[in-house]
């Protein structure tokens, strides 16, 4: 039940916040249901590091979280890992 509520928050709050950020390219929100919990994973694609900072601020290695997230998440990573895209296919 909490997973469904959190999923709605992601769709209604988080995705629009990403979309309105200059330099945002695309994202994938992934979920994996287990017995008693649901894991969420985010993969976002940005034009460059400056675009990431448009969303995160100068501390771009810190995970962006909303206060309400703590109500739904058993654990929240304090940091993120960045990768450079060197190859890919169009689409999703």
N, C-alpha and C positions, 0 to 999 in steps of 0.2 A: 504494500500500500504506500509506504513512504517513497519507494522507488518510483511509483507512478506520479506522485506529487512532485518529486524532484525532477523527473523527466519533463513535466509541464513547465517547471521553472526554467529549465535549460532552454526549452523551445520559446517561451514567451519573454524571458528576460535576457538570457545570456547570448543567444544567437543574434538578436537585434543589436546588442552592444558590440559584438564582433563586426557585424556588417557595416555599422556606421563609422568604423575606425578607418582612417585613411591608410592605405597600404595593405589592407586585409585582402587576401586572395580567396581562401576557402577553408572549410573545416569539416571534420568528421567527429561526431560524438558517438562513441561506441558504448555498448552495454553488454554485460554477460551475467545472466541470472544463475545463481547457485541456490542451494537449499534455503538458506536463511538470509541471504543478502543479494544485492546486485552490485556488480563492479561497473564503474563508469570510467571511460578513458577518452581523452580529447587529443586529437591531432589537428593542429591548425597550421595553415600555410600563409606566409606573409611575403611581401615583395622584397624586404630587406630588414636589417636590424633596426633601422630608424622607424619602420612601420610597427615593429613589435613594441618599441618604446612609446609609440603613439597610444598603444593600448595599455601598457603596463606602467609607464613612467620609467624613470632612469634605472630602477632596480628590476631589470628585465629577467633576472634569474629567479625571482620570487614568484610563486604561484599566485594568480589573482583569485581571490575568494570574496564572497559576500558573507555577511554575518549569518544570514539564514542558511547558508550551506552547512554550517556546523550542526544544525538540527538534523540533517539528513545523512551526513557522512560519518562513518565509523572512524575513518582516518583521512587526513588530507595532507598531501605532500606539501612541504613548505617551499619546495623549489621545483623548477622545471628543467628539462634537458633540451637544448637546441641542436638541430641538425641542419646542414645545408642540403638542399635538393640538388642532385647532380644529374638525375635522369628521371623520367616518368612518362606516363601516358595521359592524354587529355581525359577529361570526365571526372568521375568520382575519385 
